[in-house]
Amino acid sequence: MGIVTRAGDWSFKAFTAGLGLATIYLTGTFSFNVYRGLSWHNAQSKLEIEESEEQPE
């Protein structure tokens, strides 16, 4: 029964390590995508302001 317990322990450790890595990966990609979205939105706002200044009223 010791081998089965050890195998279960290692599988649990591998599973939790995988969850930890997935959490770190998803946190990183989420943060990067939020940054890209905010940058895009900021660029769009600047473009709208520039276009409205160029056109005479």
Residue, then its C-alpha position, 0 to 999 in steps of 0.5 A: m500500500g506504500i507504493v499506491t500512497r506514494a503514487g497518489d501523493w506524487s500525482f496530487k503534487a503534479f496536479t497542484a503544480g500544474l494548477g499553479l503554473a496555469t494560474i501564473y500563466l493566465t494571470g500574466t496573459f490577462s494582465f498583458n491583454v488588459y494592458r493592450g486593451l487600455s493602450w488601444h483604447n487610449a490610441q483610439s481616443k487620441l485619434e478621435i481628438e486629432e480628427s475632430e481638431e483637423q475638421p473645421e466646424 
